[in-house]
Amino acid sequence: MTSTVPPTAPHDDRPPAAPAGPRLQRGRTDTMLGGVCRGLADATGIDVVLWRVGFLVLALTGAGLLVYPLLWVVLPAAPLPAGASPAPLDPFVERLHVRLTGALSGSRRR
């Protein structure tokens, strides 16, 4: 009985590409306040109700009152679906997001 060894592929020094998963961003549909919990649910696969309950518990301890608004401003908004209108606070939050990310990246306009 003869055994054959399959040919080996040439060695590739490049690191493997990261798997393309869902991008972390605020949801624009099925939201209750700012879309933070919807965005976290879409990115992690954990039900949005569990995220909402988690933030409610955090709000009762006081931490959620700081974490949720911070995530609301820091996370970029998902694209708005066709035919949908933005929430009333979306333009304000978007301006804050642009200013904050611009300040953190060091690219300030003069």
C-alpha positions as CSV (number, residue, x, y, z in Angstrom):
1,M,0.0,0.0,0.0
2,T,1.4,3.4,-1.0
3,S,0.6,6.6,0.7
4,T,0.6,9.9,-1.0
5,V,1.2,13.1,0.7
6,P,-0.9,16.0,-0.6
7,P,1.1,18.9,-1.8
8,T,1.5,21.7,0.7
9,A,0.5,25.3,-0.1
10,P,3.3,27.9,-0.2
11,H,3.8,29.6,3.2
12,D,1.9,32.9,3.4
13,D,3.3,35.5,5.9
14,R,0.3,37.7,5.8
15,P,-2.0,37.5,8.9
16,P,-5.5,36.0,8.2
17,A,-8.1,38.6,7.4
18,A,-10.5,39.4,10.2
19,P,-14.0,38.1,9.8
20,A,-16.4,40.7,8.6
21,G,-19.0,40.9,11.4
22,P,-21.7,43.4,12.0
23,R,-20.5,46.9,12.6
24,L,-21.2,48.5,15.9
25,Q,-23.5,51.4,15.3
26,R,-26.7,52.9,16.6
27,G,-29.8,51.4,15.2
28,R,-32.3,53.6,13.2
29,T,-35.3,51.2,13.2
30,D,-37.1,49.5,16.1
31,T,-35.6,52.0,18.6
32,M,-37.0,53.3,21.9
33,L,-34.7,56.3,22.6
34,G,-31.4,56.6,20.8
35,G,-30.9,53.2,19.1
36,V,-28.0,52.2,21.3
37,C,-29.6,48.9,22.5
38,R,-30.7,48.1,19.0
39,G,-27.2,48.6,17.7
40,L,-25.6,46.6,20.4
41,A,-28.2,43.8,19.8
42,D,-27.4,43.8,16.0
43,A,-23.7,43.7,16.6
44,T,-23.6,41.0,19.3
45,G,-26.6,38.8,18.5
46,I,-28.0,39.2,22.0
47,D,-31.8,40.1,22.1
48,V,-32.5,43.8,22.2
49,V,-34.8,43.3,25.2
50,L,-31.9,41.9,27.3
51,W,-29.8,45.0,26.4
52,R,-32.7,47.3,27.4
53,V,-33.2,45.5,30.7
54,G,-29.4,45.7,31.3
55,F,-29.4,49.4,30.7
56,L,-32.4,49.8,33.0
57,V,-30.6,48.0,35.8
58,L,-27.5,50.2,35.1
59,A,-29.8,53.3,35.2
60,L,-31.0,52.3,38.6
61,T,-27.5,52.1,39.9
62,G,-26.6,55.5,38.3
63,A,-24.1,54.1,35.8
64,G,-26.6,53.8,33.0
65,L,-27.4,57.5,33.2
66,L,-23.8,58.1,32.1
67,V,-23.1,55.1,29.8
68,Y,-26.1,55.3,27.6
69,P,-25.8,59.0,26.6
70,L,-22.1,58.5,26.0
71,L,-22.7,55.6,23.7
72,W,-25.5,57.5,22.0
73,V,-23.0,60.2,21.0
74,V,-19.9,58.0,20.4
75,L,-21.5,55.3,18.2
76,P,-22.1,56.3,14.6
77,A,-25.7,56.1,13.3
78,A,-26.7,53.3,10.9
79,P,-27.9,54.5,7.5
80,L,-31.5,55.7,7.5
81,P,-33.8,53.3,5.7
82,A,-35.4,54.6,2.5
83,G,-38.6,56.6,3.2
84,A,-37.9,56.9,6.9
85,S,-37.4,60.3,8.6
86,P,-34.7,60.9,11.3
87,A,-35.7,61.2,14.9
88,P,-36.0,64.7,16.3
89,L,-32.7,64.5,18.2
90,D,-30.7,62.8,15.4
91,P,-29.2,66.1,13.9
92,F,-28.1,67.3,17.3
93,V,-26.5,63.9,18.3
94,E,-24.8,63.7,14.9
95,R,-23.2,67.1,15.3
96,L,-22.0,66.0,18.8
97,H,-20.6,62.8,17.3
98,V,-18.7,64.6,14.6
99,R,-17.3,67.1,17.0
100,L,-16.3,64.4,19.5
101,T,-14.7,62.1,17.0
102,G,-12.9,65.1,15.4
103,A,-11.5,66.2,18.7
104,L,-10.4,62.7,19.6
105,S,-8.7,62.2,16.2
106,G,-6.9,65.5,16.5
107,S,-8.3,66.9,13.3
108,R,-9.8,70.2,14.4
109,R,-11.1,72.8,12.0
110,R,-9.9,76.4,12.4
